[in-house]
Amino acid sequence: QRPVLPDFPGPDAKVSDYQRSLVFAYPSSGQADVAPGSPIVLRFSHAIAPESRFPATEFPVGTTLKSLFTVKAKAASAGVDFDISLVNGGLGLLLKPTAPLQEKTEYQILAPKKIPVLLGDNTVGMITLPPLSFTTRAAIEGPSELQKLTPAFQVAQMTPTPTGFLMGSQPFGLVDFSTIRLLMTQPIDTRSVRYGAGPTNTISLMQGSTLVPARVIVQGSHLSIDPEQDLDPSKSYTLSLNTGLKSVLGQALVPGNYAAFSFTPQDSGISTGKSSKIAVAVPDPAQNELSLLLGSAANQAPVLSPILGSGNLLKLKQGQLLADLALPSNFAKYNPVVTPLRVPRGNTLTAAPLVVTLNGGLVSGLNTDDLTISLISDANGLLLPNRYSSSTVAPALVMLELDINVTAKNPTSSGAFTQDITHVQVAGIASVDVFVKQNTQMLTIEAVGTIELKVLGVDNAVALLALKLQTDLTQAPTASSPDEISPTIASWVPGDIVNGLPGGEFIRPGDPVIVNFSEAMDIKSLQQPGAITLMKGSAAEPFSWRMDGASLIVTPD
């Protein structure tokens, strides 16, 4: 069946002069857990006027575009320095702080004076920037005070739960195809994560007295619970976390409302066949399309890293993602209507190789070959009318949060690059273009998201991804080819023989054993009893384990 969407504007729709405004911001207003290396992306309904046309009645001679904006910590009196550039013919702005922002800090984007823009008759009008704020994530490493948002270990927020900016006073809640994502106030001790019913476990999702089978993914302060099957919108569920869950800083969880968080999921229509499946395509890179939001090449991300150097790009190859769109009429109680979407676990995209150069210049000989980016849980998001503008033809907004896995085709370098990256927040704009003659209805999504990569286990790299995705809503999606190749062990540490010596010569007591697989593994299969054992002679040795990318890390107790 043809997917059903609300009346989204087309890509060429023009906001009237009297409704001129901001139409998009990244980070989104109210967004939390933002990477400190993220830039700020703004898009307006009208192009910003050249500095030479700033009205003399409003601005002193010599006023620069940069001087109109301030980026500052909420508690600070002075702003941070940033570079500013125009994008897409002046419709967009890119503000790049010259140094990473402070961790766990609320920032404001201010324009105390109005912003001059070009109107339809080529005169200059003014736009008022609404209050914008976001909060950076806690530190990933370093002093414990920087790694925690609060002294007590507790749940900071649940997602998907759109911010008040997006939903106003209408709390949105969970949908039957939601992955439950929790941002914790401190990094989680993976050894304390035990999913299941009963007092010895620390996390459970129950329907009555029945445990809901689910995959549990943990990284840092991120916790994702992805039910294996869609939930039943006619039934109530209870998510429970208890004090047995610990942080790496030694704090026991203060569960609060999450000691027994009960909810009834909203009905997406998927259980009755009323939701829609779509194939979202990544266009061929040879088309050389540009991102409307960043002005750079679409589906590429410059990777900023001393180890990789300045010239490396994470380039997505042509591909597709299969997605589910909820039935909009099931969400008509929200005004204006929203449309939940889900990109199921197991979807994959391929990226071109990265080359490792030490200090950005010395060739290391490590080439990743193609990179595979896999969804390790269901990604969830929303399509919704514009919240920055009152115009009905302002571009629709799209929000998406996902957990991904990165692996390299080259087994030699895969161990250095493979990793999980959780709670990646993507924001963008969407439009629907109808071509009557061709009988097509094209949904186009332009989005941005910041990815933080660990390179060789030592370098924290930042990549700003400019996504451009398209789907013809009139075409039935074709299923991807099933993965029929079994995973293998590509390498392991300490290894059998290293430089002619037994691998055990190179491992110290307490060091982990690392097994690098040829592809991302289903974490559920490794959680089965007996799937992993560690033996000391003929006796079992107690241990903890975790997955990071395609690497299994086993640490003796």
Phi, psi and omega in degrees: 000150180290134180300144179256126178230154170298172180284090177273146180290159176279167184294338182260006180296138183249127174287136182294158182301320185284348176254017182303142185187175164294142177238350180200146174215140171225128357301153179295152180299125181089000183294139178247169175063037182277137177295132182299339179271006182289141170277180177244127183242125178237144175224138184244161178287336182231148181293141178290137182290148173300152181303329181293346181250011175298127184301128180295338179285342183252330188228139174297154177301136180091002178298130179259160177300317182301323185292346180283343188243148174228132172244117186215151169295141186303324184273356184265156178268333182248154180273172176267155179280147180207157171263148183230141178214147177277147183229143171055055176067026177091358177286338182235160176228142175238117179251115182247108175304138183286347175221152178304144178290161178290146179287159178039053183228137175274128180246151177240144173248115189237148170225086185304326175261162179287161185256123181282132179228161180272129179268177185299329180267017178068014169274174182253128173242177185240146177238137174264126178281125178289163178298127179234137178210156175206165183233131181282158179288166173287167180293146178278331181212174180103199183305142184299328181297329179278341182273352182240140178279328179221156178299325179270148177273115184205178178277124178279318179194157173252140171231152002281114169223095185305149181295163177301331178298318183283322188247355181063229182268012181259093178299135189270311180081189186265155178249162183297340177253021181285142159270131180274120179243128180243129171265120181264161182276352177216156177299142185272136172280109186298336180293340182265000182274110179226109182269129177158172177276156177105159188290341181279349180264161186247345181222135175210149169237114188245144167245100190066238179260010184254129177287133177277117177301131185206157171264137180243124182241130182232131172209119180059235180265011182260133177231124179239133178238109187248101178303141181293326178240154177300145180286162180266116184291353178265000184238158179261144181234156178229121174264128182231132172236139182236180187289352175289343176284128186239156172265163178292347178270006174088008182269137172279146182296137166261098192289331181056229181296342184271007168296328176200084182266108183260142180204155170245117185293147176286150186274113179281344187095355185290329183287339180250009178076016183263353173281174184236144173255136178227153174254114182264119188263142166267115185299159177299125180303336181295344178287345176054045179282149180256149176285129176294332186271328183249340182080352179268177180299136181289150177060035173226156179217111173299130181260112183268107185202130176301325182288316182281340185088179188267350187261004185276137178236135169276106186249118176285139175270168179301136181186191179211155174239133174271133185224160176246132174252128177291162177283115186303324183296339177288350182238026182292344179291341176273137185235113357283169188294147176242157179233106175293150176222157181218133172250109190294154173306144178100343174298142180225152170230159180243141177238154180291162185296154169249148179244130181272123172236123183290132184056025176077005183218323185276119182292128184265343185087358178267117175236129187286344199056198183296145174260141175250127179249115185244143172278122182261000171208168175295127174276140182233149178194191183221142162255130184207153178300158184300134179258348180274334186239149175272355182283138179285349179254007172293147184301143175294158179256150175228135177233139181212140176231133188216155173247124185234164178231135179244126175228154179252143180293323180287113183297334180295320183260352183299320180299334180275339185247334187297138183189158169263142176231114190252157176053043176287123183258123181242135179226147181192195179236154182225148177215156178238121181251124181258124177249102188296315184297319181273355182055047178237155178225101191262117172268123179241131178242126173247122187215163176227152176200148180258128179247129177256116184253142172262123182250123181057020177076001185233335187248130177266105182262152180239131178232126177260110185269128175257102184268139170225115183235144182222149174211138174272111185291349179271350184257134176289135181290148174257137183291146176289156178294136180293151177280107183253008180258121181288145177292153176231167174273115182280322180193168174207159180237125020276348182088162180286305181228129178233117181052040177081359181245153176302138183302329180299342178294341188250011180242140181261156176304132181092345177294148178284157169263128185243125178246118181261117179271166182282345179204171180297137182260150173284111185299333180298323182292331180277347180273356179288144178305131178084358181294327180232130174227151175231119186248139171248097191068239179256005183253142178290137179254128178294145184202167168239160181214160175205159175254140171222107188066231178261017181254129172263123184246114183249120184243119177298144178292000000 
